[in-house]
């Protein structure tokens, strides 16, 4: 029976935070009041009643499962798929065995939470390695680009300094104005 409850029973699930086994119909209650890892961080959503982080609710942020309203009288929202289920054992069993599209045990046994944790760690490790490889590749490409720029500047005979076009235009205009002023002064000197 323990093995059945732990991995196969469709009315049970493992808490994704503390890995404890709980009934799906009591998962919201577990997250708010009994989960050791979420102690005092969750509360019932004011709009739908499902578990929400206290800080999110304080900021006015809703959670992705929020239905925006309370369930019909005598029912609860399923914490897996957010469909309203009459609050009795038979209705919950019927829903979880036949109609809950988000039940992790719907198509067979639920994965062992510790196996899932290892998979998650492997995925995160692979992503970190991929990011490091991309950063190293970007550094190498940047070094190659800088070397090419240095080679081009040496080949053109310049000192490698860049000239600001706007400053160049302003400097040329000042030179022209100065030359015009000198010509006018010479003409005045000649006339006088």
C-alpha positions in Angstrom: 0.0 0.0 0.0 2.8 2.4 0.8 4.3 2.0 -2.6 0.9 2.5 -4.2 0.3 5.7 -2.2 3.9 6.9 -2.8 4.0 6.7 -6.6 0.8 5.3 -8.2 -2.3 6.5 -6.2 -4.0 9.3 -8.3 -5.6 11.0 -5.3 -2.2 11.6 -3.7 0.7 13.8 -4.7 4.2 14.8 -3.5 4.6 18.3 -2.3 7.2 19.9 -4.6 8.7 21.8 -1.7 9.1 19.3 1.2 8.6 16.1 -0.8 6.0 14.8 1.7 3.0 12.8 0.4 -0.4 14.5 0.7 -3.8 14.1 -0.7 -4.5 16.4 -3.7 -7.7 17.7 -2.1 -5.6 18.9 0.9 -2.6 20.2 -1.1 -3.6 23.9 -0.7 -4.0 23.4 3.1 -0.7 21.6 3.2 1.1 24.5 1.4 -0.4 27.1 3.7 -0.2 25.4 7.1 1.9 22.3 7.1 4.7 22.4 4.6 8.0 22.7 6.6 9.8 24.6 3.8 7.0 27.2 3.3 6.2 27.9 7.0 4.7 31.4 7.3 5.3 32.3 3.7 2.0 31.2 2.1 -1.6 32.2 2.6 -5.0 31.7 0.9 -5.5 33.9 -2.1 -8.2 36.5 -1.4 -9.7 36.0 -4.8 -9.7 32.2 -5.3 -8.6 30.6 -2.0 -5.6 28.7 -3.5 -2.2 29.0 -1.9 -0.3 32.2 -2.8 3.0 33.7 -1.5 2.2 36.4 1.2 4.5 38.9 -0.4 2.9 38.5 -3.8 -0.6 39.0 -2.3 0.6 42.1 -0.4 2.0 43.6 -3.6 -1.3 42.8 -5.4 0.3 40.2 -7.7 -1.9 37.2 -8.5 -0.6 33.7 -9.0 -0.8 31.8 -12.3 -3.5 29.4 -11.0 -5.8 32.1 -9.8 -9.4 31.8 -11.1 -10.3 35.3 -10.0 -13.2 34.2 -7.9 -14.2 31.7 -5.1 -15.3 28.2 -6.1 -19.0 27.4 -6.2 -20.7 26.6 -2.8 -19.7 23.2 -1.5 -16.7 22.9 -3.9 -13.0 23.5 -4.0 -10.6 24.4 -6.8 -8.4 21.5 -7.7 -4.8 22.8 -6.9 -3.5 20.9 -10.0 -5.9 22.0 -12.8 -8.1 24.7 -11.0 -11.4 23.0 -12.0 -14.1 23.2 -9.3 -14.6 19.8 -7.6 -17.4 19.0 -5.1 -15.8 18.8 -1.6 -16.4 15.1 -1.0 -14.2 12.0 -1.4 -16.1 10.4 -4.3 -16.0 13.6 -6.4 -12.3 14.1 -5.7 -11.6 10.5 -6.6 -13.7 10.7 -9.8 -12.0 14.0 -10.8 -8.4 12.9 -10.1 -8.8 9.5 -11.6 -10.7 10.5 -14.8 -10.7 14.2 -15.6 -7.8 16.1 -14.0 -5.6 16.9 -17.0 -2.8 18.1 -14.8 -2.5 15.2 -12.4 1.2 14.1 -12.5 0.1 10.5 -11.9 -2.5 10.4 -14.7 -0.4 8.4 -17.2 1.4 6.2 -14.8 3.5 6.5 -11.6 4.7 9.8 -10.5 8.5 10.2 -10.7 10.3 9.9 -7.5 10.8 13.4 -6.2 14.5 12.7 -5.5 15.0 11.5 -9.1 13.3 14.7 -10.3 15.6 16.8 -8.1 18.6 15.1 -9.7 17.2 15.8 -13.2 16.7 19.4 -12.2 20.3 19.7 -10.9 21.6 18.0 -14.1 19.6 20.5 -16.3 20.9 23.5 -14.2 24.4 22.2 -14.4 24.2 21.7 -18.2 22.8 25.2 -18.6 25.6 26.7 -16.4 28.2 24.9 -18.5 26.6 26.1 -21.7 26.5 29.7 -20.5 30.2 29.5 -19.5 31.1 28.1 -23.0 29.1 30.9 -24.6 30.9 33.5 -22.5 34.3 32.0 -23.3 33.4 32.0 -27.0 32.3 35.7 -26.8 35.6 36.6 -25.1 37.6 34.8 -27.8 35.6 36.5 -30.6 36.1 39.9 -28.9 39.9 39.3 -28.7 40.0 38.3 -32.4 38.0 41.4 -33.3 40.4 43.6 -31.4 43.4 42.0 -33.0 41.9 42.6 -36.4 41.3 46.3 -35.6 44.9 46.7 -34.5 46.2 45.0 -37.6 44.0 47.2 -39.8 45.1 50.4 -38.1 48.8 49.4 -38.4 48.3 48.5 -42.0 46.8 51.9 -42.7 49.7 53.7 -41.0 47.5 55.5 -38.5 48.3 55.6 -34.8 45.1 53.8 -34.0 43.3 56.8 -32.8 39.7 57.4 -33.9 38.7 60.9 -35.1 35.4 62.3 -34.2 33.8 63.5 -37.4 31.7 66.3 -35.7 34.9 67.6 -34.0 36.7 67.6 -37.3 33.9 69.5 -39.1 33.9 72.1 -36.3 37.7 72.5 -36.4 37.6 72.9 -40.2 34.9 75.6 -39.9 36.9 77.5 -37.3 40.0 77.4 -39.6 37.9 78.8 -42.5 36.4 81.5 -40.3 39.9 82.5 -39.2 41.2 82.7 -42.8 38.2 84.8 -43.8 38.8 87.1 -40.9 42.5 87.4 -41.8 41.6 88.2 -45.5 39.2 91.0 -44.3 41.8 92.4 -42.1 44.4 92.5 -44.9 41.9 94.1 -47.2 41.2 96.8 -44.6 44.9 97.3 -44.1 45.4 97.7 -47.9 42.6 100.2 -48.2 43.8 102.3 -45.4 
